[in-house]
Amino acid sequence: MDLTGAVWRKSRRSGSNGGHCVEVAAVDRAVAVRDSKDRTGPVLAFSGRDWASFVTAVKRGQFDR
């Protein structure tokens, strides 16, 4: 996956959580995810469908403790 020119985004709500954030970018029909503290580290990639399912589950509270 070519990440050259990827536009990475981080939630505006992540400012005061001690740096425990991820960044996401839409790349080549996929969604790339990386650790905001290690921008040159590994990147995970998900299909658009899988990412949408994940976001829906988060919004529904399926991962809340």
PDB file of N, CA, C and O in Angstrom:
ATOM      1  N   MET A   1       0.851  -1.169   0.000  1.00  0.00           N
ATOM      2  CA  MET A   1       0.000   0.000   0.000  1.00  0.00           C
ATOM      3  C   MET A   1       0.896   1.231   0.000  1.00  0.00           C
ATOM      4  O   MET A   1       1.797   1.358   0.830  1.00  0.00           O
ATOM      5  N   ASP A   2       0.645   2.117  -0.920  1.00  0.00           N
ATOM      6  CA  ASP A   2       1.425   3.341  -1.034  1.00  0.00           C
ATOM      7  C   ASP A   2       0.801   4.413  -0.149  1.00  0.00           C
ATOM      8  O   ASP A   2      -0.321   4.854  -0.396  1.00  0.00           O
ATOM      9  N   LEU A   3       1.528   4.830   0.880  1.00  0.00           N
ATOM     10  CA  LEU A   3       1.023   5.846   1.811  1.00  0.00           C
ATOM     11  C   LEU A   3       1.513   7.248   1.471  1.00  0.00           C
ATOM     12  O   LEU A   3       1.244   8.202   2.201  1.00  0.00           O
ATOM     13  N   THR A   4       2.239   7.366   0.350  1.00  0.00           N
ATOM     14  CA  THR A   4       2.694   8.675  -0.084  1.00  0.00           C
ATOM     15  C   THR A   4       1.481   9.559  -0.365  1.00  0.00           C
ATOM     16  O   THR A   4       0.592   9.184  -1.129  1.00  0.00           O
ATOM     17  N   GLY A   5       1.455  10.694   0.239  1.00  0.00           N
ATOM     18  CA  GLY A   5       0.346  11.616   0.017  1.00  0.00           C
ATOM     19  C   GLY A   5      -0.887  11.323   0.856  1.00  0.00           C
ATOM     20  O   GLY A   5      -1.907  11.996   0.703  1.00  0.00           O
ATOM     21  N   ALA A   6      -0.816  10.342   1.732  1.00  0.00           N
ATOM     22  CA  ALA A   6      -1.966  10.042   2.598  1.00  0.00           C
ATOM     23  C   ALA A   6      -2.246  11.228   3.508  1.00  0.00           C
ATOM     24  O   ALA A   6      -1.325  11.846   4.041  1.00  0.00           O
ATOM     25  N   VAL A   7      -3.510  11.535   3.677  1.00  0.00           N
ATOM     26  CA  VAL A   7      -3.919  12.612   4.567  1.00  0.00           C
ATOM     27  C   VAL A   7      -4.431  11.961   5.847  1.00  0.00           C
ATOM     28  O   VAL A   7      -5.526  11.398   5.874  1.00  0.00           O
ATOM     29  N   TRP A   8      -3.631  12.043   6.903  1.00  0.00           N
ATOM     30  CA  TRP A   8      -3.951  11.397   8.169  1.00  0.00           C
ATOM     31  C   TRP A   8      -4.815  12.317   9.015  1.00  0.00           C
ATOM     32  O   TRP A   8      -4.602  13.529   9.054  1.00  0.00           O
ATOM     33  N   ARG A   9      -5.801  11.722   9.695  1.00  0.00           N
ATOM     34  CA  ARG A   9      -6.713  12.475  10.565  1.00  0.00           C
ATOM     35  C   ARG A   9      -6.719  11.861  11.957  1.00  0.00           C
ATOM     36  O   ARG A   9      -6.595  10.648  12.125  1.00  0.00           O
ATOM     37  N   LYS A  10      -6.864  12.723  12.940  1.00  0.00           N
ATOM     38  CA  LYS A  10      -6.980  12.287  14.329  1.00  0.00           C
ATOM     39  C   LYS A  10      -8.187  13.004  14.919  1.00  0.00           C
ATOM     40  O   LYS A  10      -8.452  14.157  14.579  1.00  0.00           O
ATOM     41  N   SER A  11      -8.901  12.347  15.780  1.00  0.00           N
ATOM     42  CA  SER A  11     -10.090  12.931  16.386  1.00  0.00           C
ATOM     43  C   SER A  11      -9.759  14.216  17.130  1.00  0.00           C
ATOM     44  O   SER A  11      -8.727  14.306  17.795  1.00  0.00           O
ATOM     45  N   ARG A  12     -10.625  15.197  17.018  1.00  0.00           N
ATOM     46  CA  ARG A  12     -10.457  16.440  17.786  1.00  0.00           C
ATOM     47  C   ARG A  12     -10.590  16.186  19.274  1.00  0.00           C
ATOM     48  O   ARG A  12     -10.084  16.969  20.078  1.00  0.00           O
ATOM     49  N   ARG A  13     -11.251  15.121  19.654  1.00  0.00           N
ATOM     50  CA  ARG A  13     -11.454  14.792  21.068  1.00  0.00           C
ATOM     51  C   ARG A  13     -10.241  14.124  21.695  1.00  0.00           C
ATOM     52  O   ARG A  13     -10.261  13.834  22.891  1.00  0.00           O
ATOM     53  N   SER A  14      -9.207  13.874  20.947  1.00  0.00           N
ATOM     54  CA  SER A  14      -8.062  13.133  21.466  1.00  0.00           C
ATOM     55  C   SER A  14      -7.004  14.018  22.111  1.00  0.00           C
ATOM     56  O   SER A  14      -5.968  13.509  22.539  1.00  0.00           O
ATOM     57  N   GLY A  15      -7.226  15.300  22.193  1.00  0.00           N
ATOM     58  CA  GLY A  15      -6.220  16.231  22.676  1.00  0.00           C
ATOM     59  C   GLY A  15      -5.753  16.046  24.096  1.00  0.00           C
ATOM     60  O   GLY A  15      -4.583  16.310  24.372  1.00  0.00           O
ATOM     61  N   SER A  16      -6.594  15.607  25.021  1.00  0.00           N
ATOM     62  CA  SER A  16      -6.203  15.572  26.429  1.00  0.00           C
ATOM     63  C   SER A  16      -6.107  14.159  27.004  1.00  0.00           C
ATOM     64  O   SER A  16      -6.182  13.988  28.221  1.00  0.00           O
ATOM     65  N   ASN A  17      -5.948  13.166  26.172  1.00  0.00           N
ATOM     66  CA  ASN A  17      -5.935  11.796  26.690  1.00  0.00           C
ATOM     67  C   ASN A  17      -4.534  11.223  26.865  1.00  0.00           C
ATOM     68  O   ASN A  17      -4.384  10.005  26.967  1.00  0.00           O
ATOM     69  N   GLY A  18      -3.527  12.049  26.902  1.00  0.00           N
ATOM     70  CA  GLY A  18      -2.173  11.562  27.132  1.00  0.00           C
ATOM     71  C   GLY A  18      -1.491  10.986  25.910  1.00  0.00           C
ATOM     72  O   GLY A  18      -0.474  10.305  26.044  1.00  0.00           O
ATOM     73  N   GLY A  19      -2.013  11.235  24.738  1.00  0.00           N
ATOM     74  CA  GLY A  19      -1.368  10.788  23.517  1.00  0.00           C
ATOM     75  C   GLY A  19      -1.741   9.397  23.054  1.00  0.00           C
ATOM     76  O   GLY A  19      -1.125   8.879  22.122  1.00  0.00           O
ATOM     77  N   HIS A  20      -2.720   8.783  23.668  1.00  0.00           N
ATOM     78  CA  HIS A  20      -3.157   7.440  23.262  1.00  0.00           C
ATOM     79  C   HIS A  20      -4.157   7.571  22.124  1.00  0.00           C
ATOM     80  O   HIS A  20      -5.364   7.452  22.333  1.00  0.00           O
ATOM     81  N   CYS A  21      -3.655   7.816  20.927  1.00  0.00           N
ATOM     82  CA  CYS A  21      -4.525   8.100  19.788  1.00  0.00           C
ATOM     83  C   CYS A  21      -4.111   7.277  18.572  1.00  0.00           C
ATOM     84  O   CYS A  21      -2.982   6.798  18.465  1.00  0.00           O
ATOM     85  N   VAL A  22      -5.046   7.136  17.685  1.00  0.00           N
ATOM     86  CA  VAL A  22      -4.744   6.582  16.378  1.00  0.00           C
ATOM     87  C   VAL A  22      -5.098   7.630  15.333  1.00  0.00           C
ATOM     88  O   VAL A  22      -5.902   8.531  15.574  1.00  0.00           O
ATOM     89  N   GLU A  23      -4.480   7.489  14.174  1.00  0.00           N
ATOM     90  CA  GLU A  23      -4.794   8.341  13.041  1.00  0.00           C
ATOM     91  C   GLU A  23      -5.286   7.441  11.914  1.00  0.00           C
ATOM     92  O   GLU A  23      -4.858   6.294  11.791  1.00  0.00           O
ATOM     93  N   VAL A  24      -6.175   7.964  11.106  1.00  0.00           N
ATOM     94  CA  VAL A  24      -6.709   7.199   9.985  1.00  0.00           C
ATOM     95  C   VAL A  24      -6.539   7.980   8.688  1.00  0.00           C
ATOM     96  O   VAL A  24      -6.505   9.210   8.690  1.00  0.00           O
ATOM     97  N   ALA A  25      -6.434   7.254   7.589  1.00  0.00           N
ATOM     98  CA  ALA A  25      -6.333   7.865   6.261  1.00  0.00           C
ATOM     99  C   ALA A  25      -7.008   6.943   5.252  1.00  0.00           C
ATOM    100  O   ALA A  25      -6.865   5.722   5.319  1.00  0.00           O
ATOM    101  N   ALA A  26      -7.736   7.533   4.327  1.00  0.00           N
ATOM    102  CA  ALA A  26      -8.329   6.776   3.226  1.00  0.00           C
ATOM    103  C   ALA A  26      -7.260   6.621   2.146  1.00  0.00           C
ATOM    104  O   ALA A  26      -6.746   7.608   1.619  1.00  0.00           O
ATOM    105  N   VAL A  27      -6.931   5.363   1.823  1.00  0.00           N
ATOM    106  CA  VAL A  27      -5.854   5.083   0.866  1.00  0.00           C
ATOM    107  C   VAL A  27      -6.257   3.899  -0.002  1.00  0.00           C
ATOM    108  O   VAL A  27      -6.612   2.840   0.514  1.00  0.00           O
ATOM    109  N   ASP A  28      -6.205   4.074  -1.304  1.00  0.00           N
ATOM    110  CA  ASP A  28      -6.421   2.954  -2.240  1.00  0.00           C
ATOM    111  C   ASP A  28      -7.630   2.081  -1.889  1.00  0.00           C
ATOM    112  O   ASP A  28      -7.488   0.864  -1.769  1.00  0.00           O
ATOM    113  N   ARG A  29      -8.786   2.665  -1.727  1.00  0.00           N
ATOM    114  CA  ARG A  29     -10.020   1.933  -1.431  1.00  0.00           C
ATOM    115  C   ARG A  29      -9.968   1.204  -0.093  1.00  0.00           C
ATOM    116  O   ARG A  29     -10.693   0.232   0.121  1.00  0.00           O
ATOM    117  N   ALA A  30      -9.118   1.672   0.796  1.00  0.00           N
ATOM    118  CA  ALA A  30      -8.988   1.073   2.123  1.00  0.00           C
ATOM    119  C   ALA A  30      -8.850   2.183   3.156  1.00  0.00           C
ATOM    120  O   ALA A  30      -8.736   3.360   2.815  1.00  0.00           O
ATOM    121  N   VAL A  31      -8.863   1.791   4.407  1.00  0.00           N
ATOM    122  CA  VAL A  31      -8.629   2.727   5.499  1.00  0.00           C
ATOM    123  C   VAL A  31      -7.373   2.263   6.225  1.00  0.00           C
ATOM    124  O   VAL A  31      -7.301   1.134   6.711  1.00  0.00           O
ATOM    125  N   ALA A  32      -6.382   3.153   6.290  1.00  0.00           N
ATOM    126  CA  ALA A  32      -5.139   2.860   6.984  1.00  0.00           C
ATOM    127  C   ALA A  32      -5.215   3.454   8.384  1.00  0.00           C
ATOM    128  O   ALA A  32      -5.767   4.537   8.578  1.00  0.00           O
ATOM    129  N   VAL A  33      -4.654   2.735   9.361  1.00  0.00           N
ATOM    130  CA  VAL A  33      -4.680   3.170  10.759  1.00  0.00           C
ATOM    131  C   VAL A  33      -3.272   3.054  11.325  1.00  0.00           C
ATOM    132  O   VAL A  33      -2.587   2.053  11.113  1.00  0.00           O
ATOM    133  N   ARG A  34      -2.842   4.096  12.053  1.00  0.00           N
ATOM    134  CA  ARG A  34      -1.525   4.062  12.675  1.00  0.00           C
ATOM    135  C   ARG A  34      -1.573   4.712  14.049  1.00  0.00           C
ATOM    136  O   ARG A  34      -2.520   5.424  14.384  1.00  0.00           O
ATOM    137  N   ASP A  35      -0.547   4.457  14.829  1.00  0.00           N
ATOM    138  CA  ASP A  35      -0.382   5.046  16.156  1.00  0.00           C
ATOM    139  C   ASP A  35       0.132   6.472  15.969  1.00  0.00           C
ATOM    140  O   ASP A  35       1.139   6.686  15.295  1.00  0.00           O
ATOM    141  N   SER A  36      -0.554   7.444  16.561  1.00  0.00           N
ATOM    142  CA  SER A  36      -0.149   8.837  16.375  1.00  0.00           C
ATOM    143  C   SER A  36       1.195   9.147  17.022  1.00  0.00           C
ATOM    144  O   SER A  36       1.834  10.138  16.669  1.00  0.00           O
ATOM    145  N   LYS A  37       1.633   8.316  17.962  1.00  0.00           N
ATOM    146  CA  LYS A  37       2.923   8.538  18.617  1.00  0.00           C
ATOM    147  C   LYS A  37       4.073   7.918  17.829  1.00  0.00           C
ATOM    148  O   LYS A  37       5.235   8.221  18.102  1.00  0.00           O
ATOM    149  N   ASP A  38       3.773   7.057  16.859  1.00  0.00           N
ATOM    150  CA  ASP A  38       4.795   6.361  16.076  1.00  0.00           C
ATOM    151  C   ASP A  38       4.424   6.437  14.610  1.00  0.00           C
ATOM    152  O   ASP A  38       4.030   5.439  14.007  1.00  0.00           O
ATOM    153  N   ARG A  39       4.550   7.601  14.049  1.00  0.00           N
ATOM    154  CA  ARG A  39       4.080   7.834  12.678  1.00  0.00           C
ATOM    155  C   ARG A  39       4.888   7.103  11.610  1.00  0.00           C
ATOM    156  O   ARG A  39       4.446   7.004  10.466  1.00  0.00           O
ATOM    157  N   THR A  40       6.046   6.599  11.961  1.00  0.00           N
ATOM    158  CA  THR A  40       6.825   5.823  10.993  1.00  0.00           C
ATOM    159  C   THR A  40       6.716   4.325  11.280  1.00  0.00           C
ATOM    160  O   THR A  40       7.360   3.513  10.616  1.00  0.00           O
ATOM    161  N   GLY A  41       5.905   3.966  12.266  1.00  0.00           N
ATOM    162  CA  GLY A  41       5.729   2.571  12.650  1.00  0.00           C
ATOM    163  C   GLY A  41       4.763   1.842  11.739  1.00  0.00           C
ATOM    164  O   GLY A  41       4.412   2.332  10.666  1.00  0.00           O
ATOM    165  N   PRO A  42       4.339   0.673  12.174  1.00  0.00           N
ATOM    166  CA  PRO A  42       3.450  -0.154  11.353  1.00  0.00           C
ATOM    167  C   PRO A  42       2.083   0.485  11.128  1.00  0.00           C
ATOM    168  O   PRO A  42       1.614   1.295  11.928  1.00  0.00           O
ATOM    169  N   VAL A  43       1.468   0.103  10.034  1.00  0.00           N
ATOM    170  CA  VAL A  43       0.141   0.593   9.655  1.00  0.00           C
ATOM    171  C   VAL A  43      -0.769  -0.609   9.437  1.00  0.00           C
ATOM    172  O   VAL A  43      -0.384  -1.578   8.782  1.00  0.00           O
ATOM    173  N   LEU A  44      -1.957  -0.542   9.981  1.00  0.00           N
ATOM    174  CA  LEU A  44      -2.976  -1.558   9.714  1.00  0.00           C
ATOM    175  C   LEU A  44      -3.868  -1.055   8.598  1.00  0.00           C
ATOM    176  O   LEU A  44      -4.115   0.147   8.498  1.00  0.00           O
ATOM    177  N   ALA A  45      -4.354  -1.952   7.759  1.00  0.00           N
ATOM    178  CA  ALA A  45      -5.246  -1.565   6.666  1.00  0.00           C
ATOM    179  C   ALA A  45      -6.511  -2.409   6.719  1.00  0.00           C
ATOM    180  O   ALA A  45      -6.464  -3.619   6.937  1.00  0.00           O
ATOM    181  N   PHE A  46      -7.631  -1.749   6.517  1.00  0.00           N
ATOM    182  CA  PHE A  46      -8.941  -2.397   6.544  1.00  0.00           C
ATOM    183  C   PHE A  46      -9.714  -2.026   5.290  1.00  0.00           C
ATOM    184  O   PHE A  46      -9.549  -0.935   4.745  1.00  0.00           O
ATOM    185  N   SER A  47     -10.552  -2.938   4.843  1.00  0.00           N
ATOM    186  CA  SER A  47     -11.432  -2.591   3.723  1.00  0.00           C
ATOM    187  C   SER A  47     -12.417  -1.535   4.207  1.00  0.00           C
ATOM    188  O   SER A  47     -12.660  -1.404   5.406  1.00  0.00           O
ATOM    189  N   GLY A  48     -12.974  -0.796   3.281  1.00  0.00           N
ATOM    190  CA  GLY A  48     -13.972   0.202   3.646  1.00  0.00           C
ATOM    191  C   GLY A  48     -15.155  -0.422   4.376  1.00  0.00           C
ATOM    192  O   GLY A  48     -15.684   0.166   5.320  1.00  0.00           O
ATOM    193  N   ARG A  49     -15.561  -1.586   3.953  1.00  0.00           N
ATOM    194  CA  ARG A  49     -16.697  -2.278   4.587  1.00  0.00           C
ATOM    195  C   ARG A  49     -16.358  -2.678   6.024  1.00  0.00           C
ATOM    196  O   ARG A  49     -17.164  -2.472   6.932  1.00  0.00           O
ATOM    197  N   ASP A  50     -15.169  -3.248   6.232  1.00  0.00           N
ATOM    198  CA  ASP A  50     -14.773  -3.637   7.586  1.00  0.00           C
ATOM    199  C   ASP A  50     -14.645  -2.429   8.500  1.00  0.00           C
ATOM    200  O   ASP A  50     -15.044  -2.484   9.664  1.00  0.00           O
ATOM    201  N   TRP A  51     -14.092  -1.336   7.982  1.00  0.00           N
ATOM    202  CA  TRP A  51     -13.949  -0.127   8.799  1.00  0.00           C
ATOM    203  C   TRP A  51     -15.320   0.427   9.177  1.00  0.00           C
ATOM    204  O   TRP A  51     -15.535   0.824  10.322  1.00  0.00           O
ATOM    205  N   ALA A  52     -16.237   0.455   8.234  1.00  0.00           N
ATOM    206  CA  ALA A  52     -17.592   0.953   8.521  1.00  0.00           C
ATOM    207  C   ALA A  52     -18.273   0.099   9.582  1.00  0.00           C
ATOM    208  O   ALA A  52     -18.959   0.628  10.457  1.00  0.00           O
ATOM    209  N   SER A  53     -18.090  -1.213   9.512  1.00  0.00           N
ATOM    210  CA  SER A  53     -18.662  -2.108  10.527  1.00  0.00           C
ATOM    211  C   SER A  53     -18.064  -1.826  11.900  1.00  0.00           C
ATOM    212  O   SER A  53     -18.780  -1.812  12.901  1.00  0.00           O
ATOM    213  N   PHE A  54     -16.754  -1.601  11.947  1.00  0.00           N
ATOM    214  CA  PHE A  54     -16.083  -1.285  13.206  1.00  0.00           C
ATOM    215  C   PHE A  54     -16.612   0.025  13.797  1.00  0.00           C
ATOM    216  O   PHE A  54     -16.933   0.088  14.984  1.00  0.00           O
ATOM    217  N   VAL A  55     -16.700   1.054  12.979  1.00  0.00           N
ATOM    218  CA  VAL A  55     -17.180   2.355  13.456  1.00  0.00           C
ATOM    219  C   VAL A  55     -18.614   2.240  13.966  1.00  0.00           C
ATOM    220  O   VAL A  55     -18.950   2.824  14.997  1.00  0.00           O
ATOM    221  N   THR A  56     -19.446   1.509  13.270  1.00  0.00           N
ATOM    222  CA  THR A  56     -20.826   1.299  13.719  1.00  0.00           C
ATOM    223  C   THR A  56     -20.856   0.605  15.079  1.00  0.00           C
ATOM    224  O   THR A  56     -21.626   0.996  15.956  1.00  0.00           O
ATOM    225  N   ALA A  57     -20.030  -0.414  15.259  1.00  0.00           N
ATOM    226  CA  ALA A  57     -19.977  -1.133  16.531  1.00  0.00           C
ATOM    227  C   ALA A  57     -19.504  -0.219  17.663  1.00  0.00           C
ATOM    228  O   ALA A  57     -20.018  -0.295  18.779  1.00  0.00           O
ATOM    229  N   VAL A  58     -18.535   0.637  17.379  1.00  0.00           N
ATOM    230  CA  VAL A  58     -18.058   1.584  18.394  1.00  0.00           C
ATOM    231  C   VAL A  58     -19.182   2.530  18.796  1.00  0.00           C
ATOM    232  O   VAL A  58     -19.403   2.770  19.983  1.00  0.00           O
ATOM    233  N   LYS A  59     -19.887   3.063  17.815  1.00  0.00           N
ATOM    234  CA  LYS A  59     -20.983   3.995  18.102  1.00  0.00           C
ATOM    235  C   LYS A  59     -22.097   3.342  18.905  1.00  0.00           C
ATOM    236  O   LYS A  59     -22.773   4.008  19.689  1.00  0.00           O
ATOM    237  N   ARG A  60     -22.290   2.054  18.714  1.00  0.00           N
ATOM    238  CA  ARG A  60     -23.321   1.324  19.460  1.00  0.00           C
ATOM    239  C   ARG A  60     -22.863   0.926  20.861  1.00  0.00           C
ATOM    240  O   ARG A  60     -23.655   0.422  21.657  1.00  0.00           O
ATOM    241  N   GLY A  61     -21.595   1.153  21.156  1.00  0.00           N
ATOM    242  CA  GLY A  61     -21.069   0.821  22.478  1.00  0.00           C
ATOM    243  C   GLY A  61     -20.685  -0.630  22.653  1.00  0.00           C
ATOM    244  O   GLY A  61     -20.532  -1.090  23.785  1.00  0.00           O
ATOM    245  N   GLN A  62     -20.526  -1.360  21.572  1.00  0.00           N
ATOM    246  CA  GLN A  62     -20.226  -2.781  21.651  1.00  0.00           C
ATOM    247  C   GLN A  62     -18.877  -3.094  22.300  1.00  0.00           C
ATOM    248  O   GLN A  62     -18.652  -4.219  22.748  1.00  0.00           O
ATOM    249  N   PHE A  63     -17.985  -2.115  22.352  1.00  0.00           N
ATOM    250  CA  PHE A  63     -16.658  -2.331  22.934  1.00  0.00           C
ATOM    251  C   PHE A  63     -16.509  -1.651  24.288  1.00  0.00           C
ATOM    252  O   PHE A  63     -15.424  -1.658  24.868  1.00  0.00           O
ATOM    253  N   ASP A  64     -17.579  -1.070  24.792  1.00  0.00           N
ATOM    254  CA  ASP A  64     -17.516  -0.415  26.099  1.00  0.00           C
ATOM    255  C   ASP A  64     -17.371  -1.464  27.196  1.00  0.00           C
ATOM    256  O   ASP A  64     -17.913  -2.564  27.089  1.00  0.00           O
ATOM    257  N   ARG A  65     -16.667  -1.130  28.204  1.00  0.00           N
ATOM    258  CA  ARG A  65     -16.485  -2.067  29.321  1.00  0.00           C
ATOM    259  C   ARG A  65     -17.593  -1.919  30.313  1.00  0.00           C
ATOM    260  O   ARG A  65     -17.615  -2.623  31.323  1.00  0.00           O
TER     261      ARG A  65
END
